[in-house]
């Protein structure tokens, strides 16, 4: 199942599937380390959304959480 990052609750983990948005926004998130296939864990839900990816914590505000789509394993 593929859902926007903002639908995950604290403690949830998923893999980044795609990042939508303006090219400069996508590039900025990818340069930070948020890339397709990376595992991401939600630490704090809402705005700001705090996530951990590759051992680094990120604070995402505004539309950033809506731009990141993740693949959730429902098994």
N, C-alpha and C positions, 0 to 999 in steps of 0.2 A: 504494500500500500504506500502511495506517495502523498504526503501532506505538507502544508507549510510549517516551517519551524515553529511559528507562534502557537501551534496546536499541541505541541509537546509539553508535558508537565515536568516539574523538577524531578530529577533522578532518571528521566527517560533518556535513552540512547537511540541513535539512528545514524544512518549513513547519508551524507549529502548526495542528493541525486542531481539537482540542477540549481543554478542561481539565475534568476530572471532579473531584468531591469535594464536601465541604460548602460551602454558599454562601459562607461567610466565607473559606474557603481559596481558592476560585476568585476571589473579589473581590480578595484580597490579591495573588495572582499577576498578575491583570489590572492592578491599580494600579501594580505594579512595571514593567509594560510588556510582559508576556508575554500576547499576545492572539492570537486566531484570525487566521490568515493571515500572521503575522510569521515571517520567516526566523530560524532558530536554528542555531547552530553549537556542537557539543560540543567543549570544550577539554580537559576532564578527565572521564573516566568513573568511575563508582563513587559512593561517599558520602564526602565531598560531591561532587556533580556540578557542574562549572563549565561554564557556557555563555555564549555571546555572542549578544545579541539587540539589534538596532537600535544597534549600537556600544557597548553597555554589557555588562559582565561580571556574571553572577549566580552565586551559590553556592547550590545547591539541596540540601537535606538531607531525610532521612526519606522520606516518601511523596510529596514534591513531584515527583520524577522519574516516579513511577508515575501521577500525576494528569494529566500533560501527554502528550497523544497527538499525534503528528506524522505528516505525510504525506510519504513518501519517494518521490522520482521514481526509478524503477529504470531509466530510459533512459540 
